[in-house]
Amino acid sequence: MFLMAGGSAMKRFAHATAALALALGPLVCHGDSSYQVMTQVTGGQLVDSLTSIPILGKKFKSLTDPVTTTTMVHGNQKAVVTSQTTEIYDLDKQEVIHIDTVHKQYSVDTFADMRKAMAQAPAMINQAQAQAAAAPAPQAPAPPSNLQFSFSVSVKDTGLQQVISGLSATQHILTLTATVTDTSNPGNTATYTTTSEIWTTPDLPEEMKDSQDFDARFEQALMSGVDLSAYMGLLQNASSNAAAMTQMFASNPGAAGAFVQAGKEMSKITGTQILVKTSMGGSGTGAAASQGSNAGSQPAPDNGGSSPSLSTSSLGAALVSGIFGKKKSQPANPPASSTSSSSQTSGETVLLETTTQDTNFSHDSVPASSFEVPAGFKQVPSPLAQALANAPNQAPPAN
């Protein structure tokens, strides 16, 4: 009687365990996963100009073609595929395979070689820095003293929501503005604006999380046993250089406040960005605008060797013909979900428009061929292997 009762209890326990496993299975194990990132130049005056030049037209014919990157994860393997290259990361084989689809060749880097390169890197970087310090520093031209720069950053939560790539997304508009004023002629200004329509989803998609989890395991496996003490000095130097760069920018009037404002504004964009449409352009007023409208038809006036004005400065001259001389162009392939809030202000010239979207999220099985070198491809030495072969012999560390 006891055995019968026990047997029934065991069966009920087994059934409950199986049911629990089925219920939790999708939560704890996603199997294979993949997603794509599509980037496309959708228009702008710069694109129109490059494609309209007879000599360059053919070379830039595919400038507006979409560029797709596919990321696939299968257990301890990950592949990142574009139309020209494939990178295969294999934790079991401890190797990374680089495939050149265009030239039908491939190379292999082992974790051991990568660790060896990392061990040699600090000494090589220190040597390069010492050589750079000993060489005479190039004399960079001083920026025009009559130009004044101001910067602003703003993020607007529009409240708009939309389903993008099967995910619920919220829209933010990020606007970065740089204004250059000629202090010798305050009415002479140029404003450069970058506007981004950013759609975010509150949670990280599972397929992207699978890729990030793989990256963490890859880093852990690669860095196992690596001595990082030699990198501490490099990190300190990098921190000093970053601080010096920040101080240089902050020395401009108003720049310090702009840094603080930028941090506050950027913190408003939360979640995972799955669609970003960016438009870069600008506008101008004053003498530079009138000179720019005649760009290409008349030579720039000689200012007698005095400080260059905004229209002839390196920054102003770079974009003056595009900003002041031409009207706003239309996108070559306007995105389907484009909204008016992401467009440049009327009167501005759009130099470049781009779109980046994460799409085609899937947990379908990834073919095994995705992690294999295509038949007939020739193996060649990798740049890393060549660098290690040509590196001078390292003296053993002193006891």
C-alpha positions as CSV (number, residue, x, y, z in Angstrom):
1,M,0.0,0.0,0.0
2,F,2.8,2.3,0.9
3,L,4.6,1.5,-2.4
4,M,1.5,2.2,-4.4
5,A,1.0,5.6,-2.6
6,G,4.6,6.4,-3.1
7,G,4.5,5.5,-6.7
8,S,1.5,7.8,-7.3
9,A,3.2,10.6,-5.5
10,M,6.3,10.1,-7.6
11,K,4.3,10.2,-10.8
12,R,2.5,13.4,-9.7
13,F,5.9,14.9,-8.9
14,A,7.3,13.9,-12.3
15,H,4.3,15.4,-14.1
16,A,4.5,18.6,-12.1
17,T,8.2,18.9,-12.8
18,A,7.7,18.4,-16.5
19,A,5.0,21.0,-16.6
20,L,7.2,23.5,-14.8
21,A,10.0,22.8,-17.2
22,L,7.8,23.5,-20.2
23,A,6.5,26.7,-18.6
24,L,9.9,28.0,-17.7
25,G,11.7,26.8,-20.8
26,P,11.0,29.9,-22.9
27,L,12.2,32.1,-20.0
28,V,15.5,30.5,-19.3
29,C,16.6,29.2,-22.7
30,H,15.9,31.0,-25.9
31,G,17.8,28.7,-28.2
32,D,19.1,30.3,-31.4
33,S,18.6,34.0,-32.0
34,S,19.3,36.6,-34.7
35,Y,18.5,40.2,-35.6
36,Q,19.6,42.7,-38.2
37,V,20.8,46.4,-38.2
38,M,20.0,48.3,-41.4
39,T,21.8,51.6,-42.1
40,Q,21.0,53.8,-45.1
41,V,21.9,57.2,-46.4
42,T,18.5,58.5,-47.4
43,G,19.4,61.8,-48.9
44,G,20.9,65.3,-48.5
45,Q,22.7,67.9,-50.5
46,L,26.1,66.2,-50.0
47,V,24.8,63.0,-51.6
48,D,23.2,65.0,-54.4
49,S,26.5,66.8,-55.1
50,L,28.7,63.7,-55.0
51,T,26.4,61.7,-57.3
52,S,26.0,64.6,-59.8
53,I,29.7,64.9,-60.5
54,P,30.4,62.8,-63.7
55,I,33.7,61.5,-62.6
56,L,32.5,60.5,-59.1
57,G,29.0,59.6,-60.0
58,K,29.6,55.9,-60.7
59,K,31.8,55.5,-57.7
60,F,29.1,56.8,-55.4
61,K,26.2,55.3,-57.2
62,S,25.5,52.8,-54.4
63,L,25.8,55.5,-51.7
64,T,22.2,55.3,-50.8
65,D,21.9,51.5,-50.9
66,P,21.0,50.1,-47.5
67,V,23.8,48.4,-45.5
68,T,22.6,45.4,-43.5
69,T,24.5,43.7,-40.6
70,T,23.1,40.4,-39.4
71,T,24.0,39.0,-36.0
72,M,23.4,35.3,-35.2
73,V,23.9,33.4,-32.0
74,H,23.9,29.6,-31.6
75,G,25.2,28.4,-28.2
76,N,28.9,29.1,-28.0
77,Q,29.0,30.5,-31.6
78,K,28.3,34.0,-32.9
79,A,28.4,35.3,-36.5
80,V,28.3,38.9,-37.6
81,V,27.6,39.1,-41.4
82,T,27.6,41.9,-43.9
83,S,27.6,41.8,-47.7
84,Q,31.4,41.8,-47.8
85,T,32.6,40.2,-44.5
86,T,31.7,37.7,-41.9
87,E,33.2,37.4,-38.4
88,I,32.7,34.1,-36.6
89,Y,33.4,33.8,-32.8
90,D,33.7,30.3,-31.5
91,L,34.2,29.8,-27.7
92,D,34.6,26.0,-28.0
93,K,37.4,26.2,-30.6
94,Q,38.9,29.3,-28.9
95,E,39.2,31.2,-32.2
96,V,37.8,34.0,-34.3
97,I,37.4,33.6,-38.1
98,H,37.5,36.6,-40.4
99,I,35.9,35.9,-43.8
100,D,36.5,38.2,-46.8
101,T,33.5,37.5,-49.0
102,V,34.6,39.7,-51.8
103,H,38.1,38.1,-52.3
104,K,36.9,34.7,-51.2
105,Q,39.6,34.3,-48.5
106,Y,39.7,33.9,-44.7
107,S,42.0,34.1,-41.8
108,V,41.9,32.7,-38.2
109,D,43.0,34.3,-34.9
110,T,43.3,32.0,-31.9
111,F,42.6,33.2,-28.4
112,A,46.2,32.3,-27.6
113,D,47.5,34.7,-30.3
114,M,45.1,37.4,-29.2
115,R,46.3,37.0,-25.6
116,K,49.9,37.2,-26.8
117,A,49.2,40.4,-28.7
118,M,47.5,41.9,-25.6
119,A,50.6,41.1,-23.5
120,Q,52.8,42.9,-26.0
121,A,50.5,45.9,-26.6
122,P,51.5,48.0,-23.5
123,A,55.2,47.9,-24.4
124,M,54.5,48.7,-28.1
125,I,52.2,51.6,-27.1
126,N,54.7,53.0,-24.7
127,Q,57.4,52.8,-27.3
128,A,55.2,54.6,-29.9
129,Q,54.3,57.3,-27.3
130,A,58.0,57.8,-26.5
131,Q,58.9,58.2,-30.2
132,A,56.0,60.7,-30.6
133,A,57.2,62.7,-27.7
134,A,60.7,62.9,-29.0
135,A,59.6,64.0,-32.5
136,P,59.0,67.8,-33.0
137,A,55.3,68.6,-32.6
138,P,53.6,69.8,-35.7
139,Q,52.5,73.5,-35.6
140,A,48.7,73.5,-35.9
141,P,47.3,76.8,-37.3
142,A,45.7,78.9,-34.6
143,P,41.9,79.2,-34.9
144,P,40.6,82.6,-36.0
145,S,40.4,84.8,-33.0
146,N,37.3,86.6,-34.3
147,L,35.1,83.4,-34.2
148,Q,32.9,82.7,-31.3
149,F,31.3,79.3,-30.8
150,S,28.2,78.3,-28.8
151,F,26.6,74.9,-28.4
152,S,23.2,73.6,-27.2
153,V,21.6,70.2,-26.8
154,S,17.9,69.5,-26.3
155,V,15.8,66.3,-26.1
156,K,12.0,66.4,-26.6
157,D,9.7,63.6,-25.6
158,T,7.0,63.9,-28.2
159,G,4.7,61.3,-26.5
160,L,4.2,59.6,-29.8
161,Q,4.2,55.8,-29.7
162,Q,4.4,53.3,-32.6
163,V,5.1,49.6,-33.2
164,I,8.4,49.3,-34.9
165,S,10.0,45.9,-35.8
166,G,7.2,44.3,-33.7
167,L,8.1,46.3,-30.6
168,S,6.3,49.1,-28.9
169,A,8.5,52.2,-29.2
170,T,8.4,55.8,-28.0
171,Q,9.7,58.8,-29.9
172,H,12.3,61.4,-28.8
173,I,13.7,64.3,-30.8
174,L,17.4,65.1,-30.1
175,T,18.7,68.4,-31.4
176,L,22.4,69.4,-31.4
177,T,23.2,72.9,-32.4
178,A,26.5,74.7,-32.9
179,T,26.5,78.4,-33.8
180,V,29.5,80.3,-35.1
181,T,29.5,84.1,-34.8
182,D,32.0,86.5,-36.3
183,T,32.6,88.9,-33.4
184,S,34.0,91.5,-35.8
185,N,30.6,91.4,-37.6
186,P,27.9,90.1,-35.2
187,G,25.4,89.8,-38.0
188,N,27.6,87.2,-39.7
189,T,26.7,83.8,-38.3
190,A,26.4,80.2,-39.3
191,T,24.3,77.6,-37.4
192,Y,25.0,73.8,-37.8
193,T,22.2,71.5,-36.7
194,T,22.0,67.8,-36.2
195,T,18.4,66.5,-35.5
196,S,17.8,62.9,-34.6
197,E,14.4,61.2,-34.4
198,I,15.0,58.4,-31.9
199,W,12.6,55.6,-31.2
200,T,13.2,53.5,-28.1
201,T,11.7,50.4,-26.6
202,P,11.7,50.1,-22.8
203,D,13.2,46.6,-22.6
204,L,16.2,45.1,-24.4
205,P,15.0,42.7,-27.1
206,E,15.8,39.1,-26.1
207,E,17.8,38.6,-29.4
208,M,20.0,41.5,-28.6
209,K,20.4,40.3,-25.0
210,D,21.5,36.9,-26.3
211,S,24.2,38.7,-28.3
212,Q,25.3,40.8,-25.3
213,D,25.4,37.7,-23.1
214,F,27.6,36.0,-25.6
215,D,30.0,39.0,-25.7
216,A,30.3,38.8,-21.9
217,R,31.2,35.1,-22.1
218,F,33.6,35.8,-25.0
219,E,35.4,38.5,-23.0
220,Q,35.6,36.3,-19.9
221,A,37.1,33.4,-22.0
222,L,39.5,35.6,-23.9
223,M,40.8,37.5,-20.8
224,S,41.2,34.3,-18.7
225,G,44.7,34.4,-17.2
226,V,45.6,37.7,-18.8
227,D,47.7,40.0,-16.6
228,L,46.1,43.5,-16.7
229,S,48.6,45.3,-14.5
230,A,50.5,46.6,-17.5
231,Y,47.4,48.3,-18.7
232,M,46.9,50.4,-15.6
233,G,49.4,53.1,-16.7
234,L,47.8,53.2,-20.1
235,L,44.4,53.8,-18.5
236,Q,45.8,56.6,-16.3
237,N,47.3,58.3,-19.4
238,A,44.0,57.9,-21.2
239,S,42.2,59.5,-18.3
240,S,44.7,62.4,-18.3
241,N,44.2,62.9,-22.0
242,A,40.5,62.9,-21.7
243,A,40.6,65.4,-18.9
244,A,42.8,67.7,-20.9
245,M,40.5,67.4,-23.9
246,T,37.5,68.3,-21.7
247,Q,39.3,71.3,-20.3
248,M,40.2,72.5,-23.8
249,F,36.6,72.4,-24.8
250,A,35.4,73.9,-21.5
251,S,37.7,76.8,-22.0
252,N,35.4,78.2,-24.6
253,P,32.8,80.6,-23.2
254,G,29.6,78.8,-22.5
255,A,31.1,75.3,-23.2
256,A,31.1,74.2,-19.6
257,G,27.4,74.9,-19.3
258,A,26.8,73.1,-22.6
259,F,28.5,70.0,-21.3
260,V,26.2,70.0,-18.2
261,Q,23.1,70.6,-20.3
262,A,24.1,67.8,-22.7
263,G,24.3,65.3,-19.9
264,K,21.0,66.3,-18.4
265,E,19.3,66.2,-21.8
266,M,20.8,62.9,-23.0
267,S,19.6,61.2,-19.7
268,K,16.0,61.7,-20.9
269,I,16.5,59.1,-23.6
270,T,16.0,55.7,-21.9
271,G,15.5,52.2,-23.1
272,T,16.9,50.6,-26.3
273,Q,17.2,52.6,-29.5
274,I,15.7,50.6,-32.4
275,L,15.2,53.3,-35.0
276,V,17.2,56.5,-35.4
277,K,16.7,59.0,-38.3
278,T,19.4,61.7,-38.4
279,S,19.5,64.9,-40.4
280,M,22.5,67.2,-40.5
281,G,22.5,70.6,-42.0
282,G,22.6,74.3,-41.2
283,S,21.8,77.9,-42.1
284,G,23.5,81.3,-42.1
285,T,22.9,85.0,-42.0
286,G,24.9,88.1,-42.8
287,A,27.8,88.6,-45.2
288,A,28.6,84.9,-45.3
289,A,25.1,84.1,-46.6
290,S,25.3,86.6,-49.4
291,Q,28.8,85.4,-50.3
292,G,27.8,81.8,-50.1
293,S,24.8,82.4,-52.5
294,N,27.4,83.4,-55.1
295,A,29.7,80.5,-54.3
296,G,31.4,79.2,-57.4
297,S,30.5,82.2,-59.5
298,Q,32.7,84.8,-57.9
299,P,36.1,84.7,-56.1
300,A,36.1,85.4,-52.4
301,P,37.1,89.0,-51.6
302,D,40.6,89.6,-50.3
303,N,40.5,90.8,-46.7
304,G,44.0,92.3,-46.9
305,G,45.6,89.7,-44.6
306,S,43.4,90.5,-41.6
307,S,41.8,87.8,-39.5
308,P,39.6,85.6,-41.7
309,S,35.9,86.2,-41.5
310,L,33.3,83.5,-40.9
311,S,32.8,83.0,-44.7
312,T,36.5,82.3,-45.3
313,S,37.3,80.4,-42.0
314,S,38.1,76.7,-42.2
315,L,34.7,75.8,-40.6
316,G,32.6,78.3,-42.5
317,A,34.2,77.7,-45.9
318,A,33.7,73.9,-45.5
319,L,30.0,74.1,-45.6
320,V,29.2,77.6,-46.8
321,S,28.5,76.6,-50.4
322,G,26.1,73.9,-49.3
323,I,24.3,75.9,-46.6
324,F,24.0,79.2,-48.4
325,G,24.1,78.3,-52.0
326,K,21.5,75.5,-52.4
327,K,18.0,74.7,-51.4
328,K,16.9,71.9,-49.1
329,S,17.0,68.6,-50.9
330,Q,14.4,65.8,-50.6
331,P,15.4,62.4,-49.3
332,A,16.2,59.8,-51.9
333,N,14.1,57.2,-50.0
334,P,12.0,58.8,-47.3
335,P,11.4,56.4,-44.4
336,A,7.8,55.2,-44.1
337,S,7.3,56.4,-40.5
338,S,8.9,59.8,-41.0
339,T,7.3,62.6,-39.0
340,S,7.5,66.3,-39.5
341,S,9.1,66.8,-36.0
342,S,12.3,65.2,-37.2
343,S,12.9,67.5,-40.2
344,Q,15.2,70.4,-40.2
345,T,13.7,73.9,-39.8
346,S,12.5,75.6,-42.9
347,G,15.2,77.6,-44.6
348,E,18.0,75.2,-43.6
349,T,20.0,73.2,-46.0
350,V,20.1,69.5,-45.3
351,L,23.5,68.1,-46.0
352,L,23.1,64.5,-45.0
353,E,20.2,62.2,-43.9
354,T,20.7,58.7,-42.5
355,T,18.5,56.0,-41.0
356,T,19.5,53.1,-38.7
357,Q,17.0,50.5,-37.7
358,D,17.2,47.2,-35.7
359,T,14.8,44.7,-37.3
360,N,14.0,41.1,-38.1
361,F,14.3,39.8,-34.5
362,S,14.0,36.0,-34.6
363,H,14.5,32.9,-32.5
364,D,14.4,30.6,-35.5
365,S,17.1,28.0,-35.9
366,V,20.3,29.4,-37.3
367,P,21.8,27.2,-40.1
368,A,25.1,25.5,-39.2
369,S,26.6,26.9,-42.4
370,S,26.4,30.3,-40.9
371,F,29.4,29.4,-38.7
372,E,31.5,27.7,-41.5
373,V,33.9,29.0,-44.0
374,P,32.4,28.7,-47.5
375,A,33.9,26.0,-49.7
376,G,36.7,27.1,-52.0
377,F,37.8,30.0,-49.9
378,K,41.6,30.4,-49.4
379,Q,43.2,30.8,-46.0
380,V,45.6,33.7,-45.6
381,P,47.6,35.0,-42.6
382,S,45.6,37.4,-40.5
383,P,47.0,40.9,-39.8
384,L,47.4,39.9,-36.1
385,A,49.4,36.8,-37.1
386,Q,51.6,38.9,-39.3
387,A,52.2,41.5,-36.6
388,L,53.2,38.8,-34.1
389,A,55.6,37.3,-36.6
390,N,57.2,40.6,-37.3
391,A,57.3,41.8,-33.7
392,P,60.8,41.9,-32.1
393,N,61.5,39.2,-29.5
394,Q,60.4,40.3,-26.1
395,A,63.1,40.0,-23.4
396,P,62.0,37.8,-20.5
397,P,60.9,39.8,-17.4
398,A,63.6,40.4,-14.8
399,N,63.4,38.4,-11.6
